[in-house]
Amino acid sequence: MGRQLVAVTACVSGVAHTYMAAERLEKLCQQEHWAIRIETQGALGIECALTEEDIRCADLALLITDIELAGSERFKQCRYVKCGINAFLRDPQKVMSAVRKLLSAPQHTQLILT
């Protein structure tokens, strides 16, 4: 069964790393045969904003950010993996491994990678 993920990417300047992380996530999820919707929060503001239904229907959320996310309270009720954008870009497999483990965890399980 294909998994449904949502993600938010955001970096301090809101330019290159925000979009690099989103692109990397899309490719990794394609390899896993997972569907993903990605919201970016960058210099252009919020793009491809996730809806409440997107978040509610997702098996897991990925919060890939170096800044305080706008609307982070939306993810309180779901399982999520949170990590810094540079850490994700350096070692995306560490993050994907955490995602795989968390998919079988109870709802509201939250993992913060450092």
FITORPA-183757 format. One record per residue: x, y, z of N, C-alpha, C in turn. Coordinates in pm, 1 decimal, always signed. Each point is the difference from the previous one (the first is absolute). Last residue first. Example, Ala and Ser with C-alpha at 12.3 -4.5 7.8 and 13.67 -1.06 7.14 Angstrom:
<segus>
[[+1285.0 -225.0 +708.0] [+82.0 +119.0 +6.0] [-77.0 +109.0 +73.0]],
[[+29.0 -572.0 -7.0] [-89.0 +119.0 +0.0] [+90.0 +120.0 +0.0]],
</segus>
This chain:
<segus>
[[+1852.1 +1556.7 +1523.4] [+97.5 +108.9 +13.6] [+121.5 -26.3 -85.4]],
[[-565.9 -136.5 +35.8] [+137.3 -41.4 -30.1] [+92.4 +120.5 +13.2]],
[[-503.8 -157.9 +194.6] [+80.3 +115.3 -40.5] [+143.3 -46.6 -16.2]],
[[-530.2 -213.7 +21.7] [+141.8 -26.6 +5.9] [+74.3 +121.3 -52.1]],
[[-520.9 -181.4 +192.2] [+79.6 +104.4 -64.5] [+148.7 -28.4 +22.3]],
[[-543.3 -216.6 +25.7] [+141.5 -24.9 +25.0] [+80.8 +102.0 -77.4]],
[[-485.2 -48.4 -17.9] [+53.4 +98.7 +94.9] [+145.7 -26.5 +35.6]],
[[-259.9 -422.0 -183.1] [-21.7 +140.9 -35.2] [+54.2 +86.5 +113.8]],
[[+234.4 -470.8 -19.5] [-133.6 +56.2 +23.7] [-9.9 +144.9 -49.6]],
[[+347.8 -318.9 -254.3] [-17.6 +51.0 +136.9] [-142.4 +53.6 +17.3]],
[[+214.6 -165.9 -410.7] [-70.8 -102.5 +77.8] [-22.7 +43.2 +145.0]],
[[+229.0 +281.4 -312.5] [-125.3 -36.0 -66.4] [-79.1 -105.2 +77.6]],
[[+449.3 +156.2 +112.0] [-111.9 +72.3 +61.1] [-134.5 -36.5 -62.8]],
[[+415.4 -176.4 -170.0] [-24.9 -49.1 +136.6] [-126.1 +62.4 +58.6]],
[[+145.7 +151.7 -422.9] [-43.1 -140.1 -8.7] [-34.5 -55.5 +137.2]],
[[+187.4 +431.5 -18.3] [-136.7 -0.7 -51.9] [-53.0 -143.0 -3.7]],
[[+450.3 +62.0 +108.8] [-86.6 +40.3 +111.9] [-146.8 -1.8 -43.1]],
[[+315.8 -74.5 -332.8] [-0.3 -114.4 +91.3] [-90.0 +28.8 +120.2]],
[[+79.7 +347.9 -300.2] [-91.4 -97.9 -57.8] [-7.1 -126.1 +85.9]],
[[+308.3 +333.8 +124.6] [-137.3 +48.8 +17.1] [-99.4 -102.6 -53.7]],
[[+452.1 -84.7 -67.0] [-25.5 -5.4 +144.8] [-145.1 +41.2 +27.8]],
[[+163.0 +40.9 -438.8] [-34.7 -138.7 +34.5] [-25.0 -17.7 +149.4]],
[[+151.3 +419.9 -193.7] [-143.3 -25.7 -16.3] [-39.7 -142.6 +39.2]],
[[+408.2 +338.9 +88.3] [-23.0 -142.9 +21.6] [-148.3 -34.2 -11.2]],
[[+177.8 +444.1 -104.0] [+124.9 -74.2 +19.4] [-23.8 -150.7 +5.7]],
[[-370.1 +299.3 -23.9] [+72.2 +2.0 -127.4] [+131.8 -76.8 +9.2]],
[[-259.1 +47.7 +395.9] [-71.0 -81.2 -99.0] [+78.1 -6.4 -131.1]],
[[+161.1 +282.7 +335.8] [+18.4 -140.0 +40.6] [-68.2 -93.0 -99.8]],
[[-66.1 +459.7 -56.6] [+136.5 -37.1 -36.8] [+29.2 -144.8 +36.8]],
[[-418.9 +183.7 +124.5] [+8.7 -14.9 -145.3] [+141.0 -40.9 -42.9]],
[[-210.8 -141.7 +478.9] [+52.1 +119.7 -65.8] [+19.5 -26.4 -148.5]],
[[-378.3 -275.9 +265.2] [+146.0 +14.2 +0.3] [+38.9 +127.3 -73.1]],
[[-440.6 -350.7 +185.9] [+46.5 +137.5 -18.4] [+152.1 -1.0 -0.3]],
[[-460.8 -341.2 -57.9] [+144.5 +4.5 +15.1] [+39.7 +143.3 -29.2]],
[[-501.9 -223.1 +168.5] [+89.2 +74.6 -89.2] [+145.5 -20.3 +35.1]],
[[-573.4 -140.5 +77.1] [+139.1 -37.9 +22.3] [+86.0 +81.5 -95.9]],
[[-456.3 +220.6 +172.4] [+47.9 -108.8 -85.3] [+142.5 -39.4 +36.5]],
[[-271.9 +364.5 +198.5] [-77.0 -123.7 +11.8] [+54.6 -115.9 -83.8]],
[[+190.5 +456.0 +5.2] [-0.3 -52.0 +137.2] [-66.3 -137.0 +11.3]],
[[+68.1 +323.8 -386.4] [+56.7 -134.6 +1.4] [-0.6 -65.5 +137.9]],
[[-142.4 +457.4 -113.0] [-80.0 -90.4 -82.9] [+43.5 -145.6 +12.4]],
[[+228.3 +385.3 +195.3] [-100.2 -64.7 +86.4] [-88.4 -97.2 -79.3]],
[[+330.7 +292.8 -203.6] [+51.9 -129.1 +47.0] [-99.6 -74.6 +88.9]],
[[-1.0 +444.8 -271.5] [-104.0 -102.1 +6.8] [+46.2 -134.7 +50.2]],
[[+378.4 +288.9 -168.1] [-131.6 +61.8 +9.9] [-101.9 -112.7 +1.4]],
[[+507.3 -81.1 +172.6] [-96.8 -11.7 -109.3] [-125.1 +80.3 +27.5]],
[[+522.1 +74.3 +153.0] [-131.2 -28.8 +57.0] [-100.9 -2.1 -114.4]],
[[+493.5 -126.8 -140.0] [-67.7 +115.6 +58.5] [-130.7 -45.8 +63.9]],
[[+293.0 -281.9 -250.7] [+95.1 +65.0 +90.6] [-62.4 +122.2 +66.9]],
[[-199.5 -494.8 -243.7] [+5.8 +145.3 +16.0] [+109.9 +45.1 +95.7]],
[[-334.5 -408.0 -191.4] [+141.2 +18.9 -33.2] [+25.7 +149.9 +1.5]],
[[-377.8 -381.9 +142.7] [+21.2 +143.4 +18.7] [+150.0 +23.8 -13.8]],
[[-388.8 -397.2 -130.8] [+142.3 +33.3 +10.7] [+11.2 +150.8 +10.6]],
[[-413.2 -391.6 +100.6] [+44.8 +131.0 -48.5] [+151.0 +11.9 +19.9]],
[[-385.5 -432.5 -66.4] [+109.4 +63.2 +73.9] [+31.3 +135.7 -62.0]],
[[-366.8 -267.3 -143.5] [+54.0 -98.9 +93.7] [+106.2 +63.6 +89.7]],
[[-419.1 +276.4 -235.0] [+139.5 -42.9 -13.3] [+36.7 -103.8 +106.8]],
[[-424.3 +249.4 -46.7] [+8.0 -124.8 -76.1] [+142.8 -55.8 -9.0]],
[[-94.8 +421.0 +218.1] [-78.6 -104.1 +68.0] [+15.3 -135.7 -69.5]],
[[+197.0 +384.4 -198.7] [+69.6 -36.8 +123.1] [-72.0 -115.0 +69.8]],
[[-197.9 +183.7 -385.6] [+130.5 -57.8 -36.2] [+68.2 -54.9 +124.4]],
[[-393.7 +245.9 +67.8] [-24.8 -136.9 -46.8] [+129.2 -69.0 -42.2]],
[[+13.1 +453.7 +123.7] [-27.1 -82.7 +117.9] [-21.1 -145.2 -41.4]],
[[+297.3 +264.9 -338.4] [-133.1 +19.4 +57.1] [-13.4 -85.5 +126.2]],
[[+450.3 +234.0 -241.9] [-68.3 -123.7 +34.5] [-135.6 +32.1 +60.8]],
[[+288.0 +311.3 -359.5] [-42.1 -17.2 +139.5] [-77.3 -130.7 +19.0]],
[[+293.2 +223.9 -367.9] [-59.1 -134.7 +4.1] [-45.0 -34.4 +141.8]],
[[+296.6 +400.3 +43.7] [-41.5 -51.9 -130.6] [-50.2 -142.2 +17.5]],
[[+120.9 +478.0 +302.6] [-40.4 -140.4 +4.0] [-50.0 -39.5 -138.6]],
[[+353.8 +394.1 +10.4] [-110.2 -29.6 +91.5] [-29.8 -149.5 +0.8]],
[[+364.2 +197.1 -240.9] [-124.9 +31.5 -69.1] [-122.8 -25.1 +88.4]],
[[+442.1 -98.3 +149.0] [+1.2 +142.0 -32.6] [-129.2 +42.7 -67.8]],
[[-70.7 -445.8 +249.5] [+123.8 +63.6 -40.9] [-16.4 +147.2 -26.7]],
[[-225.4 -507.4 +121.1] [-10.4 +131.3 +63.3] [+132.3 +69.9 -26.4]],
[[-300.6 -444.6 -216.9] [+124.9 +71.8 +22.3] [-31.0 +134.5 +64.4]],
[[-239.7 -520.5 -49.7] [-19.4 +144.5 +14.7] [+137.4 +61.3 +19.0]],
[[-176.3 -492.8 -216.9] [+101.0 +81.3 +68.2] [-38.3 +146.6 -3.6]],
[[-184.8 -550.4 -52.4] [-35.3 +139.8 -31.2] [+93.6 +86.0 +83.9]],
[[+5.8 -551.3 -180.1] [+35.2 +109.3 +92.3] [-50.8 +132.4 -56.5]],
[[-6.7 -594.2 -38.9] [-50.3 +128.2 -50.5] [+37.7 +107.3 +101.6]],
[[+268.8 -476.4 -98.4] [-85.2 +75.7 +91.8] [-47.4 +126.3 -71.1]],
[[+330.0 -362.9 -130.2] [-138.2 -11.8 -48.5] [-99.7 +61.7 +99.3]],
[[+495.7 +3.4 +5.6] [-72.1 -81.2 +99.3] [-143.1 -30.8 -45.0]],
[[+280.6 +279.0 -264.4] [+71.8 -126.5 +13.6] [-72.5 -95.6 +95.1]],
[[-162.9 +438.9 -45.2] [-25.8 -75.4 -123.2] [+66.4 -137.7 +8.7]],
[[+89.2 +304.7 +341.4] [-132.9 -59.4 +13.9] [-40.0 -77.8 -125.0]],
[[+405.9 +239.5 -2.9] [+7.8 -109.5 +96.7] [-134.9 -69.6 +15.8]],
[[+20.5 +386.1 -273.1] [+73.3 -111.9 -61.0] [+6.0 -119.7 +95.0]],
[[-193.0 +400.5 +160.6] [-82.1 -56.6 -107.3] [+67.1 -121.8 -61.1]],
[[+243.7 +248.3 +319.1] [-109.4 -77.0 +59.9] [-86.5 -66.1 -106.6]],
[[+334.0 +298.6 -142.6] [+60.1 -124.8 +49.9] [-108.0 -89.2 +61.3]],
[[-130.3 +430.3 -135.8] [+31.6 -83.3 -115.5] [+57.6 -134.8 +42.8]],
[[-79.0 +321.8 +333.8] [-127.7 -45.9 -56.5] [+24.8 -94.2 -118.6]],
[[+372.9 +212.0 +192.6] [-54.2 -102.9 +89.4] [-131.1 -55.5 -54.8]],
[[+195.1 +359.7 -228.1] [+85.1 -118.4 -14.0] [-55.1 -114.0 +85.7]],
[[-203.0 +419.9 +37.8] [-40.0 -69.0 -121.7] [+85.3 -123.0 -27.1]],
[[+100.8 +270.1 +377.8] [-142.6 -33.6 +9.1] [-41.5 -85.4 -119.1]],
[[+436.0 +193.0 +8.8] [-14.8 -123.0 +77.6] [-145.5 -44.4 +13.6]],
[[+100.9 +418.8 -243.2] [+53.8 -123.8 -57.1] [-31.6 -125.6 +81.5]],
[[-223.7 +415.7 +176.4] [+24.7 -8.7 -142.6] [+49.4 -141.4 -33.7]],
[[-94.6 +227.6 +439.7] [-121.2 -30.9 -74.9] [+20.4 -9.8 -149.0]],
[[+289.9 +88.6 +410.0] [-14.6 +100.1 -106.3] [-124.1 -25.5 -85.0]],
[[+82.1 -298.5 +361.0] [+12.1 +136.2 +52.8] [-21.8 +104.8 -108.2]],
[[-237.9 -462.6 -89.0] [+134.4 +34.2 +47.2] [+3.4 +148.0 +38.4]],
[[-373.2 -442.5 -94.9] [+23.6 +143.2 +20.8] [+142.8 +21.1 +48.4]],
[[-419.7 -392.5 -159.0] [+142.1 +35.0 -2.4] [+12.8 +151.4 +12.8]],
[[-377.6 -425.3 +97.6] [+22.8 +144.0 -11.3] [+150.6 +19.0 -0.6]],
[[-374.0 -436.2 -107.8] [+125.2 +58.4 +46.5] [-6.3 +151.5 -11.8]],
[[-293.9 -519.3 -16.5] [+1.2 +143.8 -24.2] [+130.7 +53.0 +56.4]],
[[-200.0 -515.8 -181.5] [+76.7 +87.6 +86.6] [-28.1 +145.2 -35.0]],
[[-188.1 -540.4 -74.8] [-28.2 +140.4 -32.2] [+74.8 +85.3 +101.2]],
[[+63.7 -536.3 -210.8] [-15.9 +92.4 +112.4] [-25.6 +140.0 -52.0]],
[[-103.6 -505.8 -224.9] [+76.6 +122.9 -5.0] [-31.4 +89.1 +119.2]],
[[-17.3 -551.1 -29.1] [-84.6 +119.6 +0.0] [+88.1 +124.6 +0.0]],
</segus>
